[in-house]
Amino acid sequence: MKIPTSILFAICLLTATTVAAQDDAAVLYSAGTVYTMSGAPISPGQVLVENGKIKAVDSVIPAATRGDAKLVELGADSVLMPGLIDAYTQSGMGADSSDEVTKEITPNFRASRSIDWTATDMQQRLQAGTTTMCVCPGTQNVVSGIASIVKTGGEQVVNDDYALVASLCSDPTARNSSRQRPDSIYVRQPTNRMGVVWILRNSLSKVKQGKMDSPPIAEALDGKRPFFIVSRVAHDLSTAATLAEEFDFQPILVGGQEAYKITDLITDRNYPVILGGTTTGSMFGPEQTELCWNQAGILDKAGVTFCISGQNQLEQARFAHRFGLDADKALTAITKSPAKILGIDDRVGTIEIGKDADLVALQGDPLEFTTDIEWVMVDGKITQPRNTTRQAKGN
């Protein structure tokens, strides 16, 4: 009898969320290679985890440091790397809760209030190795609200009150109309790209002049809060730079599918770029952006500070490497770089003493498309055992 796909997937999720019982006792993980992302890979390597933190990392951790820690041998071909970090996502928000579409400007809308921690895509992200995410409001409004940084392995909010998110793209115009019933919530501005720019500039100007009370916008303009600007095509990215210069703030550019066209401007202003996922199934990217499969490689060569965001981050890194990005830079773009851009590199992004024990175990080269994830660890707990038939050797 054939089992329906929906039932198989439900069984998979149930298995994925079954936490491998662990206490706070010390555990020493021995792997064929440890990618610390803070230096050269250690091969072979060991990582000592205790109380949800990394206590030591080395080729061989001395017995005096190890103490009575349990030894878990992962195998000669095994790899340990930091948990992946997605600097921009709507995972867990759901299609109907990522935007407050009754207004064009909603700076007080907070993403964390709409997160469904049991959502399927949250579990999928965890299974794919993403341990930390910056969950952002959607892009239907010009100023859409406040992003929150969370861990995927449980209802843990790292920073509930993080970046302000604005959309300088065509998205806020998508469902608006000036010829519907006057009581429709979609009879609103903007209806074109020029309107998006006007609303954003007008809002920033009013806050700057004290004519509009909006602490989140004021804090973003004063440099007290990160300011995400979602822009994809080159002329929108240039407009974002113009507004940033006009109102004297430092944006973090999100999407950036055509950022490779204006690298001189971006490097001159030192704007970080959270690069959206590369499209492989069509001739164009989002908003009909020109398709360039080596976006990441071009940004890296130009000296742009960037990271890779979106679903299936490990596959995105593999794709970027295949089309020109250095292997180490590809892994950095989904671990260390997003942690630095988000300002949480003191906790995550690399395997170093004192940082959160967020790890991904694989059997093989992380950038090989045939390499599977064995398990994912968040704060010292293996929350997603991928291969339940493989038993680690305890000692």
HUGI-V655197 format. One record per pair of residues at least 24 apart in sequence whose C-alpha atoms are under 8 Angstrom apart, sorted by sequence separation. I is the first residue (numbers start at 1). GAP is how many residues later the second one is. If there is no record, write none. Layout:
BEGIN
i & gap
I & GAP
I & GAP
END
This chain:
BEGIN
i & gap
26 & 24
92 & 24
111 & 24
142 & 24
143 & 24
169 & 24
172 & 24
226 & 24
227 & 24
228 & 24
229 & 24
230 & 24
231 & 24
232 & 24
233 & 24
234 & 24
238 & 24
296 & 24
297 & 24
356 & 24
25 & 25
26 & 25
92 & 25
94 & 25
111 & 25
141 & 25
142 & 25
226 & 25
227 & 25
228 & 25
229 & 25
230 & 25
231 & 25
232 & 25
233 & 25
234 & 25
295 & 25
300 & 25
307 & 25
308 & 25
309 & 25
24 & 26
25 & 26
92 & 26
111 & 26
126 & 26
141 & 26
142 & 26
170 & 26
221 & 26
223 & 26
226 & 26
228 & 26
230 & 26
232 & 26
233 & 26
294 & 26
297 & 26
307 & 26
308 & 26
24 & 27
92 & 27
110 & 27
125 & 27
126 & 27
139 & 27
140 & 27
169 & 27
221 & 27
222 & 27
223 & 27
232 & 27
234 & 27
293 & 27
297 & 27
306 & 27
307 & 27
23 & 28
24 & 28
92 & 28
109 & 28
137 & 28
139 & 28
168 & 28
221 & 28
234 & 28
257 & 28
296 & 28
297 & 28
92 & 29
123 & 29
136 & 29
168 & 29
220 & 29
257 & 29
294 & 29
296 & 29
297 & 29
91 & 30
92 & 30
122 & 30
141 & 30
142 & 30
293 & 30
294 & 30
307 & 30
308 & 30
91 & 31
140 & 31
141 & 31
258 & 31
273 & 31
275 & 31
277 & 31
294 & 31
306 & 31
307 & 31
44 & 32
139 & 32
140 & 32
168 & 32
257 & 32
258 & 32
272 & 32
273 & 32
274 & 32
275 & 32
276 & 32
277 & 32
305 & 32
306 & 32
139 & 33
140 & 33
257 & 33
271 & 33
272 & 33
273 & 33
274 & 33
275 & 33
276 & 33
277 & 33
111 & 34
140 & 34
270 & 34
271 & 34
272 & 34
273 & 34
274 & 34
275 & 34
276 & 34
277 & 34
106 & 35
109 & 35
110 & 35
111 & 35
112 & 35
260 & 35
267 & 35
270 & 35
274 & 35
306 & 35
105 & 36
107 & 36
109 & 36
110 & 36
111 & 36
112 & 36
259 & 36
263 & 36
267 & 36
104 & 37
105 & 37
106 & 37
107 & 37
108 & 37
109 & 37
110 & 37
111 & 37
117 & 37
258 & 37
267 & 37
28 & 38
98 & 38
99 & 38
103 & 38
104 & 38
105 & 38
106 & 38
107 & 38
108 & 38
110 & 38
117 & 38
257 & 38
260 & 38
264 & 38
266 & 38
278 & 38
98 & 39
99 & 39
101 & 39
104 & 39
105 & 39
106 & 39
107 & 39
260 & 39
263 & 39
277 & 39
98 & 40
99 & 40
101 & 40
104 & 40
259 & 40
327 & 40
28 & 41
30 & 41
99 & 41
100 & 41
263 & 41
26 & 42
27 & 42
28 & 42
29 & 42
30 & 42
31 & 42
32 & 42
93 & 42
99 & 42
201 & 42
205 & 42
26 & 43
27 & 43
28 & 43
29 & 43
30 & 43
31 & 43
32 & 43
92 & 43
204 & 43
25 & 44
26 & 44
27 & 44
28 & 44
29 & 44
30 & 44
31 & 44
32 & 44
33 & 44
35 & 44
37 & 44
86 & 44
89 & 44
91 & 44
100 & 44
27 & 45
29 & 45
30 & 45
31 & 45
32 & 45
33 & 45
34 & 45
35 & 45
36 & 45
37 & 45
84 & 45
85 & 45
88 & 45
89 & 45
90 & 45
99 & 45
31 & 46
32 & 46
33 & 46
34 & 46
35 & 46
36 & 46
83 & 46
84 & 46
85 & 46
86 & 46
87 & 46
88 & 46
89 & 46
90 & 46
321 & 46
31 & 47
32 & 47
33 & 47
34 & 47
35 & 47
83 & 47
84 & 47
85 & 47
86 & 47
87 & 47
88 & 47
89 & 47
90 & 47
31 & 48
83 & 48
84 & 48
85 & 48
86 & 48
87 & 48
88 & 48
90 & 48
112 & 48
31 & 49
83 & 49
318 & 49
317 & 50
318 & 50
110 & 51
318 & 51
164 & 52
314 & 52
315 & 52
164 & 53
314 & 53
142 & 54
232 & 54
233 & 54
315 & 54
232 & 55
164 & 56
233 & 56
107 & 57
142 & 57
143 & 57
163 & 57
232 & 57
142 & 58
164 & 61
166 & 61
168 & 61
169 & 61
163 & 62
164 & 62
165 & 62
166 & 62
167 & 62
168 & 62
169 & 62
162 & 63
163 & 63
164 & 63
165 & 63
166 & 63
167 & 63
168 & 63
169 & 63
162 & 64
163 & 64
164 & 64
165 & 64
166 & 64
167 & 64
169 & 64
274 & 64
163 & 65
165 & 65
169 & 67
104 & 68
168 & 68
272 & 69
146 & 70
168 & 72
102 & 83
101 & 84
102 & 84
104 & 84
103 & 85
104 & 85
104 & 86
139 & 91
17 & 106
13 & 107
16 & 107
107 & 107
108 & 108
107 & 109
13 & 110
107 & 110
16 & 111
170 & 117
88 & 166
130 & 183
128 & 184
128 & 185
129 & 185
88 & 186
125 & 186
128 & 186
87 & 187
125 & 187
87 & 220
89 & 220
87 & 221
88 & 221
89 & 221
86 & 222
87 & 222
88 & 222
86 & 223
85 & 224
86 & 224
153 & 225
152 & 226
86 & 227
131 & 227
151 & 227
84 & 229
84 & 230
153 & 230
129 & 231
129 & 244
128 & 245
131 & 245
131 & 246
129 & 247
131 & 247
86 & 248
127 & 248
85 & 249
127 & 249
84 & 250
85 & 250
126 & 250
84 & 251
87 & 251
83 & 252
86 & 252
87 & 252
82 & 253
85 & 253
85 & 254
87 & 254
87 & 255
127 & 257
126 & 258
127 & 259
85 & 264
83 & 265
84 & 265
82 & 266
83 & 266
82 & 267
82 & 268
81 & 269
82 & 269
81 & 270
83 & 275
82 & 276
83 & 276
84 & 276
82 & 277
83 & 277
81 & 278
82 & 278
80 & 279
81 & 279
80 & 280
81 & 280
80 & 281
79 & 282
80 & 282
78 & 283
79 & 283
78 & 284
79 & 284
78 & 285
79 & 285
77 & 286
78 & 286
79 & 286
77 & 287
79 & 287
83 & 293
37 & 294
57 & 294
83 & 294
37 & 295
57 & 295
83 & 295
56 & 296
57 & 296
54 & 297
56 & 297
37 & 298
38 & 298
54 & 298
55 & 298
37 & 299
54 & 299
55 & 299
53 & 300
54 & 300
53 & 301
54 & 301
53 & 302
54 & 302
53 & 303
54 & 303
52 & 304
53 & 304
52 & 305
49 & 308
37 & 312
38 & 312
37 & 313
38 & 313
36 & 314
37 & 314
38 & 314
36 & 315
35 & 316
36 & 316
74 & 318
73 & 319
74 & 319
72 & 320
73 & 320
72 & 321
73 & 321
71 & 322
72 & 322
71 & 323
72 & 323
70 & 324
71 & 324
70 & 325
52 & 326
53 & 326
52 & 327
53 & 327
52 & 328
51 & 329
52 & 329
50 & 330
49 & 331
24 & 356
22 & 359
21 & 360
22 & 360
20 & 361
19 & 362
20 & 362
19 & 363
20 & 363
19 & 364
20 & 364
18 & 365
19 & 365
20 & 365
17 & 366
18 & 366
19 & 366
16 & 367
17 & 367
18 & 367
16 & 368
15 & 369
16 & 369
15 & 370
16 & 370
END
